[in-house]
Amino acid sequence: MPAPKNLFKQRLLAGETQLGLWMSLASPVAAEALSLLGFDWLLFDTEHAPVEIAQLQSLLQAAATGTASCAARPAWNDKVLIKRVLDVGAQTVLVPFVQNAEEAAGAVAATRYPPEGIRGVAGGTRASRYGTQPDYLQTANAEICTIVQVETRAALDEIEAIAAVDGVDGIFIGPSDLSASLGYLGNPSARDVQEQLAQTAKRIIAAGKAPGILATNMADAKRYCEMGYRFVACGVDLGLLTGAARELLTAMNRN
């Protein structure tokens, strides 16, 4: 059986816009159900969500039922955490809090087998279909998609240098942390923040890489697409759940 192709990476490099969901619930049921709806990608978060490596594997297995490509965010830009995320089968990783080109290069190296990188070799993981996929080691480097997350004022100053790192496929902006760094804690909708987001998307595209971003509502998601962001998380699973429940309660005339 040949190694699976990373459709998300192919479409990203082709310049297509892809719509996704940010997944924070540690629920295989939610992962499976949402993977069936037609979103292009799902991102499973292990940084701010209570998801450990064994749970992540179960989430990826559940989401494999559907058509959405799966990505995962390790808890930190750490070679061991990245290795474990890859070994349980994630082909796309979003590495948080990358501040400069050196840190971006370290993230890329952690996703690549030698001699291109430093990823440790294991033969019986889910990534290689438990050793039944004979060409995994030879094809993995080309199929892994490495996204680095920029979330501070200092990192914005390094956008072009980060984008120039070979192996960085996209740059993801975290509006919440970025707004805090810009002096607007809890207010990513501030005019200064939104102007910075628009400029950043243009800079990333001009540097030859794909920009991505997280939105927490439909209006923001549409605006970010108009700004040029090419992979947009249109909402968060937990927020969608509580929002729909709140609307239902309100509709039932319960104050």
C-alpha positions as CSV (number, residue, x, y, z in Angstrom):
1,M,0.0,0.0,0.0
2,P,1.6,3.4,-1.0
3,A,2.1,6.2,1.4
4,P,-0.9,8.6,1.7
5,K,-0.6,11.9,-0.1
6,N,-1.0,15.1,1.9
7,L,-3.9,16.7,0.0
8,F,-3.9,19.7,2.4
9,K,-0.3,20.5,1.5
10,Q,-0.9,20.0,-2.2
11,R,-3.8,22.5,-2.2
12,L,-1.9,24.9,0.1
13,L,1.1,25.0,-2.3
14,A,-1.3,25.4,-5.2
15,G,-2.7,28.6,-3.7
16,E,-6.2,27.4,-2.9
17,T,-8.3,28.7,-0.1
18,Q,-9.2,26.0,2.4
19,L,-11.7,26.3,5.2
20,G,-11.3,24.4,8.5
21,L,-12.4,24.0,12.1
22,W,-10.3,24.3,15.2
23,M,-10.8,21.2,17.4
24,S,-10.4,21.5,21.2
25,L,-12.8,18.9,22.4
26,A,-11.1,15.7,23.4
27,S,-14.0,13.7,21.7
28,P,-13.6,11.1,19.0
29,V,-17.3,11.4,18.4
30,A,-17.1,15.1,17.6
31,A,-14.0,14.5,15.5
32,E,-15.7,11.9,13.4
33,A,-18.9,13.8,13.0
34,L,-17.3,17.1,12.0
35,S,-14.9,15.3,9.6
36,L,-18.0,14.3,7.6
37,L,-19.4,17.8,6.9
38,G,-17.2,18.9,4.1
39,F,-14.6,21.1,5.8
40,D,-11.2,21.0,4.1
41,W,-9.3,20.5,7.3
42,L,-9.5,20.0,11.0
43,L,-6.8,21.1,13.5
44,F,-6.5,19.2,16.7
45,D,-5.0,21.3,19.4
46,T,-2.7,19.9,22.1
47,E,-1.4,23.2,23.4
48,H,-4.5,24.8,25.0
49,A,-6.8,21.8,24.9
50,P,-6.7,18.9,27.3
51,V,-5.4,16.4,24.7
52,E,-2.4,14.1,25.3
53,I,-0.7,12.0,22.7
54,A,-2.8,8.9,23.1
55,Q,-6.0,11.0,22.8
56,L,-4.6,12.7,19.7
57,Q,-4.2,9.3,18.0
58,S,-7.8,8.4,18.8
59,L,-9.0,11.8,17.4
60,L,-7.0,11.3,14.2
61,Q,-8.4,7.8,13.8
62,A,-11.9,9.0,14.3
63,A,-11.5,11.9,11.9
64,A,-10.0,9.6,9.2
65,T,-13.6,8.5,8.6
66,G,-14.4,11.7,6.8
67,T,-13.0,13.8,4.0
68,A,-11.3,16.6,6.0
69,S,-7.5,16.7,6.1
70,C,-6.1,16.5,9.6
71,A,-3.6,18.7,11.2
72,A,-2.3,18.9,14.8
73,R,-0.7,21.5,17.0
74,P,1.9,20.3,19.4
75,A,2.1,22.0,22.8
76,W,5.4,23.7,21.9
77,N,8.1,24.0,19.4
78,D,9.9,21.0,20.8
79,K,11.5,18.2,18.7
80,V,10.1,15.5,21.0
81,L,6.6,16.8,21.0
82,I,6.6,17.2,17.2
83,K,8.0,13.7,16.7
84,R,5.2,12.2,18.8
85,V,2.6,14.1,16.9
86,L,4.0,12.9,13.6
87,D,4.3,9.3,14.8
88,V,0.6,9.1,15.6
89,G,-0.2,10.0,12.1
90,A,-0.5,13.7,11.7
91,Q,0.9,14.8,8.3
92,T,0.4,18.5,8.9
93,V,1.8,20.2,12.1
94,L,1.2,23.7,13.3
95,V,4.1,24.7,15.5
96,P,3.3,27.4,18.0
97,F,5.2,30.6,19.1
98,V,7.8,30.7,16.4
99,Q,9.7,34.0,16.8
100,N,12.4,34.0,14.2
101,A,14.0,32.1,11.3
102,E,16.2,30.0,13.6
103,E,13.2,28.7,15.5
104,A,11.3,28.1,12.2
105,A,14.3,26.1,10.9
106,G,14.3,24.0,14.1
107,A,10.6,23.3,13.6
108,V,11.2,22.1,10.1
109,A,14.1,19.9,11.1
110,A,12.0,18.2,13.7
111,T,9.5,17.1,11.0
112,R,12.2,15.7,8.7
113,Y,14.1,12.4,8.8
114,P,17.9,12.6,8.3
115,P,19.8,13.8,6.5
116,E,17.3,16.7,5.9
117,G,16.3,16.9,9.6
118,I,16.5,15.2,13.0
119,R,13.2,13.3,13.3
120,G,13.7,10.0,15.1
121,V,13.0,6.8,13.2
122,A,10.4,4.3,14.5
123,G,9.1,1.4,12.4
124,G,5.8,0.4,14.0
125,T,3.8,3.7,14.5
126,R,0.4,4.7,13.1
127,A,2.2,7.0,10.7
128,S,3.6,4.1,8.8
129,R,0.4,2.1,9.3
130,Y,2.3,0.1,11.9
131,G,5.1,-0.9,9.6
132,T,2.9,-2.1,6.8
133,Q,3.6,0.9,4.6
134,P,7.0,0.0,3.1
135,D,7.7,3.4,1.5
136,Y,6.8,5.6,4.4
137,L,10.4,6.5,5.4
138,Q,11.2,7.4,1.8
139,T,8.2,9.6,1.2
140,A,7.4,11.1,4.6
141,N,9.6,14.2,4.3
142,A,7.9,15.3,1.1
143,E,4.4,14.7,2.5
144,I,4.8,16.4,5.9
145,C,3.4,20.0,5.9
146,T,5.0,22.4,8.3
147,I,3.1,25.4,9.4
148,V,4.7,27.9,11.9
149,Q,2.6,30.1,14.1
150,V,3.4,33.8,14.5
151,E,1.8,35.4,17.5
152,T,3.8,38.4,18.8
153,R,4.9,41.8,17.7
154,A,8.5,40.7,17.6
155,A,7.7,37.7,15.4
156,L,5.8,40.0,12.9
157,D,9.1,41.9,12.4
158,E,10.7,38.6,11.3
159,I,7.9,37.5,8.9
160,E,10.1,37.7,5.7
161,A,13.0,35.9,7.4
162,I,10.7,33.1,8.7
163,A,9.0,32.7,5.3
164,A,12.4,32.3,3.7
165,V,13.1,29.2,5.7
166,D,13.1,26.2,3.4
167,G,10.4,23.7,4.4
168,V,8.1,26.3,6.0
169,D,4.9,25.7,4.0
170,G,2.7,28.3,5.6
171,I,2.5,30.9,8.4
172,F,-0.4,30.9,10.8
173,I,-1.4,34.0,12.7
174,G,-2.9,33.7,16.2
175,P,-5.1,36.7,16.6
176,S,-5.6,36.3,20.4
177,D,-2.0,36.2,21.3
178,L,-1.0,38.8,18.7
179,S,-3.7,41.2,19.9
180,A,-2.3,40.8,23.5
181,S,1.2,41.5,22.2
182,L,0.0,44.6,20.4
183,G,-1.6,45.9,23.6
184,Y,-5.2,44.8,23.0
185,L,-5.6,41.8,25.3
186,G,-8.9,40.1,24.7
187,N,-9.8,42.4,21.8
188,P,-8.6,41.0,18.4
189,S,-11.3,43.0,16.7
190,A,-9.5,46.3,17.5
191,R,-8.9,48.4,14.4
192,D,-5.1,48.4,14.9
193,V,-5.0,44.6,15.2
194,Q,-7.2,44.1,12.1
195,E,-5.0,46.4,10.1
196,Q,-2.0,44.5,11.2
197,L,-3.6,41.2,10.2
198,A,-4.4,42.6,6.7
199,Q,-0.9,43.8,6.2
200,T,0.6,40.5,7.5
201,A,-1.4,38.4,5.0
202,K,0.0,40.6,2.2
203,R,3.6,40.3,3.5
204,I,3.3,36.5,3.8
205,I,1.9,36.1,0.3
206,A,4.6,38.5,-1.1
207,A,7.2,36.3,0.6
208,G,5.9,33.3,-1.3
209,K,4.2,31.4,1.5
210,A,0.5,30.7,2.4
211,P,-1.0,32.7,5.3
212,G,-3.5,31.1,7.7
213,I,-5.5,32.3,10.7
214,L,-8.1,31.4,13.3
215,A,-11.6,33.0,13.3
216,T,-14.1,32.4,16.0
217,N,-17.2,33.5,14.0
218,M,-18.4,33.6,10.5
219,A,-18.0,37.4,10.0
220,D,-14.3,37.2,11.0
221,A,-13.7,34.1,8.8
222,K,-15.2,35.8,5.7
223,R,-13.2,39.0,6.4
224,Y,-9.9,37.0,6.7
225,C,-10.6,35.2,3.4
226,E,-11.1,38.7,1.8
227,M,-7.7,39.7,3.3
228,G,-6.1,36.9,1.5
229,Y,-5.7,34.2,4.2
230,R,-5.6,30.9,2.4
231,F,-6.3,28.5,5.2
232,V,-8.9,29.7,7.7
233,A,-10.3,28.0,10.8
234,C,-13.9,29.3,10.6
235,G,-14.7,28.4,14.2
236,V,-13.9,26.4,17.3
237,D,-15.8,23.2,18.0
238,L,-16.5,24.1,21.6
239,G,-17.6,27.6,20.7
240,L,-20.0,26.2,18.0
241,L,-21.5,23.8,20.6
242,T,-22.0,26.3,23.3
243,G,-23.2,29.0,20.8
244,A,-25.8,26.7,19.3
245,A,-27.0,25.6,22.8
246,R,-27.2,29.2,23.9
247,E,-29.3,30.1,20.9
248,L,-31.6,27.2,21.6
249,L,-32.1,28.2,25.2
250,T,-32.8,31.8,24.1
251,A,-35.3,30.6,21.5
252,M,-37.1,28.6,24.2
253,N,-37.7,31.9,26.0
254,R,-35.4,31.0,28.9
255,N,-33.5,34.1,30.3
